[in-house]
Amino acid sequence: MAVKIFIKRKVKSENIMELTSLLKKLRSLTINQQGYISGETLRRIDVPDECMVISTWRTVDDWNA
């Protein structure tokens, strides 16, 4: 059964572009990991310094690896 991992991130507004760049780099590395299905980053419009990274993995063991 697939699992979804939710990670909430808080970052100062002046660092949001740096965070976005780092998350893109991490996602490009993650694509090659066994069991990785997909990922997305969502940014709150009502709380600009908060975003949510969601990734989908084939199993929890794949995520833990």
Secondary structure, 3 states (H helix, E strand, C coil): CCEEEEEEEECCHHHHHHHHHHHHHHHHHHCCCCCEEEEEEEECCCCCCEEEEEEEECCHHHHHC
